[in-house]
Amino acid sequence: MRDWAGDLRAALAYPLTSDGRLLLAGVATAATYAVLVLSTFPQFTLQLLARDLTDLGYAVAELTRELYLSTGWIGLVLVAAYAVLTGVAATNALALVRRTRRRGASTLVGVLPGLLAAGCASCGAGVLGALGFVGAMAALPFDGNLLRVGGIALLLFFLGRAGDPRTCSIGEVAT
């Protein structure tokens, strides 16, 4: 059995191994954070951005403030952690997809859970707002922070399971 904690550390450190990977993780993190925050109040977001797309920065800043006011520092930190872990997962998943192209399509099936976990984390807390259930997060226990913790745990599990994409053995037959 592999060392899950060691593999998690390797997975989290992988984006730091080159400037390009760090940039990719940063862009994915920023995009995820923006999507999460903008999806907390979709009507406000749609009205503001329909008027002028250059108000995107204002919308993110204003909804970050609203997120803080409604969930406190814990909710804001959890959303930021979601975004960072999704950036790491996206960078690692891209590396695994590139690697599988060289080794065969069957190993792509092993990458799929990590991609799904990243997708779950990036939309998990915001999906209720996007579906029109804006008040649903307030009705959830702990203002939806439990849902965010669950998504973060899922991401950490799959990152630890995959490890460093350069040495990952997903798809290889165990003996």
C-alpha positions as CSV (number, residue, x, y, z in Angstrom):
1,M,0.0,0.0,0.0
2,R,1.3,3.4,-0.9
3,D,1.9,6.2,1.5
4,W,-1.2,8.4,1.0
5,A,0.1,11.4,3.0
6,G,3.4,11.3,1.0
7,D,1.5,11.1,-2.3
8,L,-0.7,14.0,-1.2
9,R,2.4,16.1,-0.4
10,A,3.8,15.2,-3.8
11,A,0.6,16.1,-5.6
12,L,0.3,19.4,-3.8
13,A,4.0,20.3,-4.6
14,Y,3.8,19.3,-8.3
15,P,2.5,22.7,-9.5
16,L,5.5,24.3,-7.8
17,T,8.0,22.4,-10.0
18,S,8.0,24.9,-12.9
19,D,6.8,28.4,-13.7
20,G,4.4,27.2,-16.3
21,R,2.7,24.8,-14.0
22,L,2.5,27.4,-11.3
23,L,0.9,29.9,-13.8
24,L,-1.6,27.2,-14.9
25,A,-2.5,26.4,-11.2
26,G,-2.8,30.2,-10.5
27,V,-5.1,30.8,-13.5
28,A,-7.3,27.7,-12.6
29,T,-7.4,28.9,-9.0
30,A,-8.5,32.4,-9.9
31,A,-11.1,31.2,-12.4
32,T,-12.5,28.7,-9.9
33,Y,-12.7,31.4,-7.2
34,A,-14.5,33.8,-9.5
35,V,-17.0,31.1,-10.6
36,L,-17.6,30.1,-6.9
37,V,-18.1,33.6,-5.8
38,L,-20.2,34.7,-8.8
39,S,-22.4,31.7,-8.4
40,T,-23.4,32.6,-4.9
41,F,-25.8,35.3,-6.2
42,P,-26.4,34.5,-9.9
43,Q,-29.1,37.1,-10.5
44,F,-26.9,39.9,-9.3
45,T,-24.0,38.5,-11.3
46,L,-26.1,38.2,-14.5
47,Q,-27.6,41.7,-14.1
48,L,-24.2,43.3,-13.5
49,L,-22.3,41.5,-16.2
50,A,-25.1,41.9,-18.8
51,R,-24.8,45.7,-18.3
52,D,-21.0,45.8,-18.6
53,L,-18.5,42.9,-18.7
54,T,-15.8,45.2,-17.3
55,D,-17.6,45.1,-14.0
56,L,-16.3,41.5,-13.4
57,G,-13.7,42.7,-10.9
58,Y,-16.3,44.7,-9.0
59,A,-18.7,41.7,-9.0
60,V,-16.1,39.4,-7.6
61,A,-15.0,41.9,-4.9
62,E,-18.6,42.7,-3.9
63,L,-19.7,39.1,-3.7
64,T,-16.5,38.2,-1.8
65,R,-17.7,40.8,0.8
66,E,-21.2,39.2,0.8
67,L,-19.7,35.8,1.2
68,Y,-17.7,37.0,4.2
69,L,-20.8,38.7,5.7
70,S,-22.9,35.6,5.3
71,T,-20.5,32.8,6.2
72,G,-17.6,34.6,8.0
73,W,-13.9,33.9,7.7
74,I,-14.4,30.2,7.8
75,G,-16.6,30.2,4.7
76,L,-14.2,32.6,2.9
77,V,-11.2,30.4,3.7
78,L,-13.0,27.2,2.6
79,V,-13.9,28.8,-0.7
80,A,-10.3,29.9,-1.2
81,A,-9.1,26.4,-0.3
82,Y,-11.6,24.9,-2.8
83,A,-10.1,27.2,-5.5
84,V,-6.5,26.4,-4.6
85,L,-7.1,22.7,-4.5
86,T,-9.0,22.8,-7.8
87,G,-6.0,24.7,-9.4
88,V,-3.7,22.0,-8.2
89,A,-6.0,19.2,-9.4
90,A,-6.4,20.8,-12.8
91,T,-2.6,21.1,-13.2
92,N,-2.1,17.5,-12.1
93,A,-4.9,16.2,-14.3
94,L,-3.5,18.0,-17.3
95,A,-0.1,16.4,-16.7
96,L,-1.8,13.0,-16.3
97,V,-3.7,13.5,-19.6
98,R,-0.5,14.4,-21.4
99,R,1.2,11.3,-19.9
100,T,-1.7,9.0,-20.9
101,R,-1.5,10.1,-24.5
102,R,1.9,8.6,-24.6
103,R,1.1,5.4,-22.8
104,G,-2.4,4.6,-23.9
105,A,-6.0,5.6,-23.6
106,S,-6.8,3.0,-20.9
107,T,-4.9,5.1,-18.3
108,L,-7.2,8.0,-19.0
109,V,-9.9,6.1,-17.1
110,G,-7.8,6.4,-13.9
111,V,-7.5,10.2,-14.3
112,L,-11.3,10.6,-14.5
113,P,-12.1,10.5,-10.7
114,G,-9.6,13.3,-10.1
115,L,-11.2,15.4,-12.8
116,L,-14.6,14.7,-11.4
117,A,-13.5,15.6,-7.9
118,A,-12.1,18.9,-9.2
119,G,-15.4,19.6,-11.0
120,C,-17.3,18.8,-7.8
121,A,-15.3,21.1,-5.7
122,S,-15.4,23.9,-8.1
123,C,-19.2,23.8,-8.3
124,G,-20.3,22.1,-5.1
125,A,-21.2,25.1,-3.0
126,G,-22.1,27.3,-5.8
127,V,-24.3,24.9,-7.8
128,L,-27.3,25.5,-5.5
129,G,-27.1,29.2,-6.3
130,A,-26.7,28.6,-10.0
131,L,-29.8,26.4,-10.0
132,G,-31.8,29.2,-8.5
133,F,-31.7,28.0,-4.9
134,V,-29.9,31.1,-3.6
135,G,-31.3,30.8,-0.1
136,A,-30.5,27.1,0.1
137,M,-26.9,27.7,1.3
138,A,-28.3,29.6,4.3
139,A,-30.7,26.8,5.1
140,L,-27.8,24.2,5.1
141,P,-26.2,23.5,8.5
142,F,-23.2,25.9,9.2
143,D,-24.2,28.1,6.2
144,G,-23.1,25.4,3.7
145,N,-19.6,25.2,5.1
146,L,-20.1,21.5,5.7
147,L,-20.7,21.0,2.0
148,R,-17.5,22.9,1.3
149,V,-15.5,20.8,3.7
150,G,-16.9,17.6,2.0
151,G,-15.7,18.9,-1.4
152,I,-12.3,19.7,0.0
153,A,-12.0,16.3,1.6
154,L,-12.9,14.7,-1.7
155,L,-10.3,16.7,-3.6
156,L,-7.6,15.8,-1.0
157,F,-8.5,12.2,-1.2
158,F,-8.1,12.0,-4.9
159,L,-5.0,14.1,-4.9
160,G,-3.4,11.8,-2.4
161,R,-4.6,8.8,-4.4
162,A,-3.0,10.1,-7.6
163,G,0.2,11.6,-6.1
164,D,2.8,13.2,-8.3
165,P,1.6,12.9,-11.9
166,R,5.2,12.3,-13.1
167,T,5.4,9.1,-11.1
168,C,1.7,8.2,-10.9
169,S,0.9,4.6,-11.4
170,I,-2.8,5.0,-12.1
171,G,-3.9,2.5,-14.7
172,E,-0.9,0.2,-14.2
173,V,-1.7,-3.3,-13.2
174,A,-0.8,-4.0,-9.6
175,T,1.0,-7.3,-9.0
